[in-house]
Structure formats: C-alpha cells, structure tokens
Amino acid sequence: MTGKTIAVLPFYNEAPTLGKVISEVLKYVDFLVAVNDGSTDDWQSKIPKDERIFLVHHSENLGKGAALNTGFKKALELNPGYIVTIDADLQHPPEFIPPLLERLNNCDFVVGNRMKDIKGMPFARKLSNTITSFLLSLKTGVKIEDSQCGFRAFKAFVIPIISTKTADFTAESEMLIKAARSKIKICFVDIPTIYGNDNSKMKNIEAIWGFIKVLVK
C-alpha cells in the first residue's frame, strides 16, 4: 500500500474515552483528524499533544454525518491514500485498523462486521442492525453484513463519490447505497462486538426510521 493513512474521529461528549482512543489510533495511522461535534464536556484536556493531530470544530452538535463530512474535507486536504473512520467510545478496537487497511488491497471500501460475534450486542441493536442490513442488501444488490458499523476504511478516491448531505447516523447507510450504485467494491472484515453499557447516541427506532427515509430516496 502506498500513500498516507488518515483517521477521521468524530466525537461528541466522549471525554472518558477520547484520549485513549486517540493514542491507540495514532499507532496505526499517519495523521488523525478529530472532529469536535459541539461537545460540552471536558474534551480539551483529553487531546494528546501531538503534531499529527488536526482538530476541527462544530460550534454546535450537528450530527455524526455532518461531523464525518467535516473530517473527510480536512483529511482530503492532507492528500491521503487511505482514510479510516472510527468512533470515540471504545466500541471499535483500534488494533483492527491494519486488517481493515489490508483488505483495501482487494477492495475500495471496507466495513467492520460485528454480526459474527453478536453475543455482546444488545437485542434491540442486533434487531435494528439485522433489519437495516437486510433491507440495504436488497436495495443495493450487495450483501451488506453490518450496515450500522462506523469502523470503516476507504481508498481516498471513494470519499467524494459517496459524500452525503445526511447529517445524522443514517449517513453511513447512504454512503453504502452511493458506493454500490457507483460500482465501488465493498468488503467486510470481522471485528469484535464491544458495547459495555450501550450508551450509544444512536437510538434504534430513530435509526430504523431514518434508514427507511434514506432507503426510499
């Protein structure tokens, strides 16, 4: 693989885990773009002092899709070969960044797949993910194994093609639809399911309803 790897890390009130995630991610990438999506907690004290970190801000909480778009814009300014997205709540193990990047040798867009290890996934999340992944597979004609996982890797050329105006969590489903329509090769890599207390900001009913709206566009 040639070219820089940039991680895009959107965060909103993730102070308890933010510093650890950033430190771990930097072991596997060249630069990291951290997108503060209007956080009101003590996030400032959690950002390590490292010249490889680029910090961008939203003055208010705009949603994950908006944060990803802001992060992608900054990342592309750094002329990367590859871009990785990862959440800031420790539900995505950074040590799986290399397997995702390795899969890009044969694919253009790689998604972490937690559905092979669902014993740690809350039932409501498992149900919503199963439903949305099934419907998205029908929509795209591509077998979508985990539609809701935000742990992803891309060849940089893919990003402008799949950019979305959707501001919330459903942006990640819209990216898959746009990629499939553009014949971008989508692949999956199995990753562990890590949920803890499942304090995710994505609500299951809202996710399904938002997904349906994206599906019928």
Secondary structure, 3 states (H helix, E strand, C coil): CCCCEEEEEEECCCHHHHHHHHHHHCCCCCEEEEEEECCCCCHHHHCCCCCCEEEEEECCCCCHHHHHHHHHHHHHHCCCCEEEECCCCCCCCHHHHHHHHHHCCCCCEEEEECCCCCCCCCHHHHHHHHHHHHHHHHHHCCCCCCCCCCCEEEECCHHHHHCCCCCCCCHHHHHHHHHHHCCCCEEEEECCCCCCCCCCCCCHHHHHHHHHHHHCC
